[in-house]
């Protein structure tokens, strides 16, 4: 997982790093989706089933009494497993 620092401008805009724009073939005027899951913000270039998925994730997490930190830790572990399977 890579992290890119982004500064929120006075007018509320943000700039997507050029490296990401090129990788995702983003152009001026393209729409992005901003997901909020508790204190986490996810910016995506695709139009997923955002509202339904967010609601389902939240409902499952609350039902299973899984904290946001545990969820994120589990995602990181899954990424490592997928990476190993694909590249090692």
Secondary structure, 3 states (H helix, E strand, C coil): CCCCCCCCCCCCCCCCCHHHHHHCCCCCCCCCEEEEECCEEEEECCCCCHHHHHHHHHHHHHHCCCCHHHHHHHHHHHHHHHHHHHHC
